[in-house]
């Protein structure tokens, strides 16, 4: 019997389940907010919480444990340099689950799994806004261009005959091609 077993099995083999959870946690760390099913979010949440609490410690052992789960040095660096310090004053509760509703196809509960403190990316100013502000533009000195020396082309010694203009053939009709496919044997004699 399965009494007091807290782990969600997600109807997968062990290796498949581990790969799914690792992929969810990687996406969560990269994008800071992901959309998934409720059961997957509940299964991935403890793993993400453990990684972030290890990132707060910032020790070599914690980095090795994070690398064992994430498998990428760039993600470990992101976790320990940006995400860990962001949660330094918090003891727990690094992620939250927000319910969205049910999926239309199978009726699964869809949720947003996100970090509680999301770092917003600064949007780049539009091109029109940059052009509207002339004080920010650095003044560039005009560049003096030297005219390129003209080269005289040597004329060919032999006169080349011009080809007559090519007239396009009408496109083949579709049925004409089918007739060749369905020819009877007696027609080919």
C-alpha positions as CSV (number, residue, x, y, z in Angstrom):
1,X,0.0,0.0,0.0
2,X,1.0,3.6,-0.6
3,X,0.3,5.1,2.8
4,X,2.1,8.4,3.6
5,X,4.0,8.5,0.4
6,X,4.3,12.2,-0.4
7,X,6.0,12.1,-3.8
8,X,3.9,12.5,-6.9
9,X,4.6,9.8,-9.4
10,X,3.1,11.7,-12.4
11,X,2.3,8.3,-14.1
12,X,5.9,8.0,-15.4
13,X,8.9,5.7,-15.0
14,X,11.6,7.0,-12.5
15,X,14.0,8.3,-15.1
16,X,11.2,9.9,-17.1
17,X,9.8,11.6,-14.0
18,X,13.3,12.9,-13.0
19,X,13.8,14.3,-16.4
20,X,10.4,16.0,-16.4
21,X,11.1,17.6,-13.0
22,X,14.6,18.8,-14.0
23,X,13.2,20.3,-17.2
24,X,10.5,22.1,-15.2
25,X,12.9,23.5,-12.7
26,X,15.3,24.6,-15.4
27,X,12.5,26.5,-17.2
28,X,11.4,28.0,-14.0
29,X,14.9,29.4,-13.2
30,X,15.4,30.7,-16.8
31,X,11.9,32.3,-17.3
32,X,11.0,32.8,-13.6
33,X,7.4,31.9,-14.4
34,X,6.0,28.8,-16.3
35,X,2.6,27.4,-17.1
36,X,2.1,23.7,-16.3
37,X,-0.4,21.3,-14.8
38,X,-1.1,21.4,-11.1
39,X,0.3,17.9,-10.4
40,X,3.6,18.7,-12.2
41,X,3.9,22.1,-10.4
42,X,3.3,20.4,-7.0
43,X,6.0,17.8,-7.8
44,X,8.6,20.4,-9.1
45,X,8.0,22.9,-6.3
46,X,10.1,21.2,-3.5
47,X,13.0,20.7,-5.9
48,X,13.0,24.3,-6.9
49,X,12.7,25.4,-3.2
50,X,15.7,23.2,-2.3
51,X,17.8,24.6,-5.1
52,X,17.1,28.2,-4.1
53,X,17.8,27.5,-0.4
54,X,21.1,25.9,-1.4
55,X,21.9,29.0,-3.5
56,X,21.5,31.2,-0.4
57,X,24.2,29.2,1.3
58,X,26.6,29.8,-1.6
59,X,29.1,27.0,-0.8
60,X,31.0,24.7,-3.1
61,X,29.0,21.7,-1.9
62,X,25.7,23.5,-2.6
63,X,27.0,24.4,-6.1
64,X,27.8,20.8,-6.8
65,X,24.4,19.6,-5.6
66,X,22.8,22.2,-7.8
67,X,24.9,21.1,-10.8
68,X,23.8,17.5,-10.2
69,X,20.2,18.5,-10.6
70,X,20.5,21.2,-13.3
71,X,23.4,19.8,-15.4
72,X,24.4,23.2,-16.8
73,X,27.1,25.5,-15.5
74,X,25.3,28.6,-16.8
75,X,22.2,27.8,-14.9
76,X,24.1,27.1,-11.7
77,X,25.8,30.5,-12.2
78,X,22.4,32.2,-12.7
79,X,21.0,30.5,-9.6
80,X,23.9,31.5,-7.3
81,X,24.6,35.0,-8.7
82,X,21.0,36.4,-9.3
83,X,18.3,34.2,-7.8
84,X,20.0,33.2,-4.5
85,X,20.9,36.8,-3.4
86,X,17.4,38.0,-4.3
87,X,15.9,35.7,-1.6
88,X,18.6,36.3,1.0
89,X,16.2,37.8,3.5
90,X,13.5,35.1,3.1
91,X,13.5,31.8,4.9
92,X,11.1,29.9,2.7
93,X,8.3,30.3,0.2
94,X,10.4,31.0,-2.9
95,X,7.8,29.9,-5.3
96,X,4.0,30.2,-5.7
97,X,1.3,28.4,-7.6
98,X,-1.5,30.4,-9.2
99,X,-4.5,28.5,-10.5
100,X,-5.7,29.4,-14.0
101,X,-8.5,27.0,-14.7
102,X,-8.9,23.7,-16.6
103,X,-7.3,22.7,-19.9
104,X,-9.9,22.3,-22.7
105,X,-8.7,19.0,-24.0
106,X,-8.4,16.8,-21.0
107,X,-9.7,18.9,-18.2
108,X,-6.4,19.1,-16.3
109,X,-5.9,21.9,-13.8
110,X,-3.5,24.5,-15.3
111,X,-1.4,26.7,-13.0
112,X,1.4,29.2,-13.2
113,X,4.4,28.2,-11.2
114,X,6.6,31.3,-10.5
115,X,9.2,32.7,-8.2
116,X,7.7,35.1,-5.6
117,X,10.2,37.8,-6.4
118,X,10.4,38.2,-10.1
119,X,13.1,40.4,-11.6
120,X,11.6,42.5,-14.4
121,X,13.6,43.0,-17.5
122,X,14.0,46.5,-18.7
123,X,12.4,47.0,-22.1
124,X,14.5,48.7,-24.7
125,X,13.2,52.1,-25.9
126,X,11.5,52.1,-29.3
127,X,13.3,53.5,-32.3
128,X,10.8,56.3,-32.7
129,X,11.3,57.4,-29.1
130,X,15.1,57.5,-29.6
131,X,14.7,59.7,-32.7
132,X,12.4,62.1,-30.9
133,X,15.1,62.9,-28.3
134,X,17.8,64.8,-30.1
135,X,19.8,65.7,-27.0
136,X,20.8,62.1,-26.4
137,X,22.2,61.7,-29.9
138,X,25.9,62.2,-30.1
139,X,26.9,64.6,-32.9
140,X,29.0,62.9,-35.5
141,X,31.4,64.8,-37.7
142,X,30.8,64.5,-41.4
143,X,33.2,62.1,-43.1
144,X,34.9,63.4,-46.2
145,X,34.8,60.7,-48.9
146,X,37.4,60.6,-51.7
147,X,36.0,60.0,-55.1
148,X,37.1,56.7,-56.5
149,X,39.2,56.8,-59.6
150,X,37.3,55.9,-62.8
151,X,38.6,52.9,-64.7
152,X,38.0,52.5,-68.4
153,X,36.8,49.2,-69.5
154,X,38.6,47.6,-72.3
155,X,36.2,46.6,-75.2
156,X,36.3,43.0,-76.3
157,X,38.2,42.4,-79.5
158,X,35.6,39.9,-80.8
159,X,32.0,41.0,-81.2
160,X,29.6,38.9,-79.2
161,X,26.3,38.0,-80.9
162,X,23.3,38.8,-78.8
163,X,20.9,36.0,-78.1
164,X,17.3,36.4,-79.2
165,X,14.8,37.0,-76.3
166,X,13.6,33.8,-74.7
167,X,9.9,33.2,-75.0
168,X,8.3,31.3,-72.2
169,X,6.6,28.0,-73.0
170,X,3.0,27.7,-71.8
171,X,2.8,25.6,-68.6
172,X,2.0,21.9,-69.0
173,X,-1.6,21.1,-68.3
174,X,-2.3,18.8,-65.3
175,X,-4.4,16.3,-67.2
176,X,-1.7,15.9,-69.9
177,X,0.6,14.5,-67.3
178,X,-2.0,12.1,-66.0
179,X,-2.6,10.7,-69.4
180,X,1.0,9.5,-69.5
181,X,0.7,7.8,-66.2
182,X,-2.5,5.9,-67.0
183,X,-1.6,4.9,-70.6
184,X,-2.9,1.5,-71.5
185,X,-0.4,-1.2,-72.6
186,X,-1.9,-1.4,-76.1
187,X,-1.2,2.3,-76.6
188,X,2.5,1.8,-76.1
189,X,2.8,-0.7,-78.9
